[in-house]
Amino acid sequence: MLHKLVSAPIHLVMKVGEKIKEEADKELYDLPTIQQKLIQLQMMHELGEIPDEAFYEKEDELLTRYEIAKQMEMEQWEELTKKK
């Protein structure tokens, strides 16, 4: 009984942490969000609102996230097709 009283808050914190990570990953690797950010970045660059160096750095970051998101999407599809 004492074990449950002590471990319950730890399990709750772990569950909250997992949920936060899920939501952060969803935002970080959401394909439409990444695509929109790439479009906005391109527009800002074309309008001269950001320097070339900052543009290329951010573009590389977004393209890397896009590749990871696409890979995750492919893995999910493969998982779904294996279940059937």
C-alpha positions as CSV (number, residue, x, y, z in Angstrom):
1,M,0.0,0.0,0.0
2,L,2.8,2.4,0.9
3,H,4.5,1.6,-2.3
4,K,1.5,2.7,-4.3
5,L,1.2,5.9,-2.4
6,V,4.8,6.7,-3.1
7,S,4.9,5.6,-6.7
8,A,1.6,7.1,-7.8
9,P,2.9,10.7,-8.1
10,I,5.9,9.4,-10.0
11,H,3.7,7.6,-12.5
12,L,1.5,10.7,-12.8
13,V,4.6,12.9,-13.6
14,M,5.8,10.3,-16.1
15,K,2.4,10.2,-17.9
16,V,2.3,14.0,-18.0
17,G,5.8,14.0,-19.4
18,E,4.9,11.5,-22.1
19,K,1.9,13.5,-23.1
20,I,4.0,16.7,-23.4
21,K,6.5,14.8,-25.5
22,E,3.7,13.5,-27.8
23,E,2.3,17.0,-28.3
24,A,5.7,18.5,-28.9
25,D,6.6,15.8,-31.4
26,K,3.2,16.4,-33.1
27,E,4.0,20.1,-33.5
28,L,7.6,19.6,-34.4
29,Y,7.0,16.9,-37.0
30,D,3.6,18.0,-38.4
31,L,4.0,18.1,-42.2
32,P,1.5,20.9,-42.9
33,T,3.0,23.1,-40.2
34,I,6.5,22.5,-41.6
35,Q,5.4,23.3,-45.1
36,Q,3.7,26.5,-44.0
37,K,6.9,27.5,-42.1
38,L,8.9,26.9,-45.2
39,I,6.6,29.1,-47.3
40,Q,6.7,31.8,-44.7
41,L,10.5,31.6,-44.5
42,Q,10.8,31.8,-48.3
43,M,8.5,34.9,-48.4
44,M,10.5,36.6,-45.7
45,H,13.7,35.9,-47.6
46,E,12.4,37.2,-50.8
47,L,11.2,40.4,-49.1
48,G,14.6,40.9,-47.6
49,E,13.3,40.5,-44.0
50,I,16.0,38.0,-43.1
51,P,19.6,37.7,-44.2
52,D,20.8,34.8,-46.4
53,E,22.7,33.1,-43.6
54,A,19.7,33.0,-41.3
55,F,17.5,31.8,-44.2
56,Y,19.7,28.9,-45.1
57,E,20.2,27.9,-41.5
58,K,16.4,27.8,-40.8
59,E,15.7,26.2,-44.2
60,D,18.1,23.4,-43.4
61,E,16.4,22.9,-40.0
62,L,13.0,22.8,-41.5
63,L,14.0,20.5,-44.3
64,T,15.6,18.1,-41.8
65,R,12.4,18.1,-39.8
66,Y,10.4,17.5,-43.0
67,E,12.5,14.5,-43.9
68,I,12.1,13.0,-40.4
69,A,8.3,13.6,-40.5
70,K,8.0,11.9,-43.8
71,Q,10.1,9.0,-42.6
72,M,7.8,8.7,-39.5
73,E,4.7,8.9,-41.7
74,M,6.1,6.0,-43.9
75,E,6.9,3.9,-40.8
76,Q,3.3,4.5,-39.6
77,W,1.9,3.4,-42.9
78,E,4.1,0.3,-43.0
79,E,2.9,-0.6,-39.4
80,L,-0.7,-0.2,-40.4
81,T,-0.3,-2.4,-43.5
82,K,1.4,-5.1,-41.5
83,K,-1.5,-5.3,-39.1
84,K,-4.0,-6.1,-41.8
